[in-house]
Amino acid sequence: MDPNWDEALEALARFASDRGDAVRAIGLLDRVPGGDRDPMYELLRSFRPVDRPDLGRNDRCWCGSGRKYKVCH
């Protein structure tokens, strides 16, 4: 498979986003010329993980779901 094939990279980015791996999906879209203009790109940027040193694994999640942070995010 040609690693520069744009359609394959876009499909892999969609699979990664479906699995919840926003970082991997953004990395794949960055390899596509004009991938940063894809509508999915901005959406994925909002789902990148953020370091939360003030939040422990057993604390309630910041999103308001009521679940523990380690289970939710």
N, C-alpha and C positions, 0 to 999 in steps of 0.2 A: 504494500500500500504506500502510495506517495504521501509523505508527511506534509507536503505543501498543498494538498488538495483541499481547497477551502470548504467545499460542501461537507467533507468528512469531518473537518475540524468543527464546523458549526453543529453538526449532528452530535458529535462527542460532547460539545459544550451543553447542548440541551439534555443529554443523558446525565451529565454531571450535575446540572441544576436540578433535575428530577430527583436525584439521590440526595440533594441538599448540600452538595459540595460547591459552594459559590466561589471559593478561591480557585479551584481547579477549572471551573467553567469560565471564569474571567481570564485565567491564563491561556486557555484554548482560544478564546475570542481575540485575545491580544495578538495571536499568531496569524490571524486572518486580516488581510488588508481591509481597512474600514470596519473592522469588527467592533470598534468602540462606538460606532454609530448605530449598532444593532439595538433595537428597543429593549431587548433582554439585558443588555450590558448595564444600563442604569439601575434596573431592578435588582440585578445581582449585586451591584455595589452596595445597595442598602442592606443586603443580607450577609455581608462579610462579617466574620466573627470579630468582636471587640474585646480586648483584654479588660477584665473587670476585677482588679485587685481588691476592691472593697467588698466583693461578694464571694462568700464561701460556697463550697459545693452543696452543703446542706441548708443554705439559706433559701428563702422563697425567691422565685425567679423575678427579675426586674420587669418582665413583660406583663405581669398582673394575672397570669394564669392560675396562680395559687399552688403550682407544683414546685418541687425542689429544683434548684438551678441545674443540678447535674442530670436531671431527667428531662427537663424542658429544653434548655439551650446548651 
